[in-house]
């Protein structure tokens, strides 16, 4: 069984680091934002029918479960993407 729960693409920090500002360090996705991002910059816009109701991220791989029942699989290059 594959768990598509919300998985953050970040390192665990000790509780004392709560006051430190967060910095995006890689690929990211949010269920409230229609973009796949890289280091906080918008990279790929997801149309409404492809937005996640659940997702998992592992390195440069994304698994997105859509409310329609579709499951999308993305694998991005390890190379730094060109952001305009």
N, C-alpha and C positions, 0 to 999 in steps of 0.2 A: 504494500500500500504506500502511496506517495502522499505525503502531507504537504498541502499547498498553503500552509499558514503564512502569515506575514513574517518574512525574514529580513532583518536589517542587514545592509551591506556595510557594517562598521565593526570596529574592534570594541571589545569590552573595556570599560574604563573603571578605575576604582571610584567609590562613592565620593571621595574627596575632590574629584575632578568635575563635580557638578557645576561649578562656577566658570569653567573654561568654555570659551566659544566653540561651537561645533564647526568643523570644516569638512565639506564633502571631498572624499578622496578617491572615488571611483564611480562606477555606474550606479544609478539609483532609480527608484520607481516608487510612486506613492499612489494609494487608492483614491486620493483626493486631487491629484494633479494628472492631466492628460499627457504627460511627457515622460519618456525615458531620458534620463539626464546623465551627464558625465561631469564630475567635479562641480556639481551645482548648475551647470549650463545645459539648457534644453538641447537635446540631440535628436529625438525621434518623437513626433506627435502621434498619439494614438486616437483614431476616430472613435466616436462614442460606442459603437458596437464591439470594439476591441479593448476597451478599458477594463482593468482588472477588478474582479470581485474578490479574487485572492491571487497571490503570487509568491514566488520564491526566487531568490537571487543567489547565485554561487559564482563568485569571480566575475567572469564576463558572460555567464549564461543566465537567461531569464526564462522562467516558466510562468505563464499568465493564464489564469482561469477566468473566463468571461462569463457574465450572467446568462448568455445565450447557450452555454454548454460547451463552447469552443475552448480548446486549449492551445495556446500559442507557445512556440519554443523559439527563442532567439539566442544566438551565440555570436558575440561581438569579437572582433580581432583583439589581440593583446596589444596592438599598436595604438598609440594615442590618436584619438579621432581628431579631425580638423574641424574646429568650431568657428563659425563665422558670426 
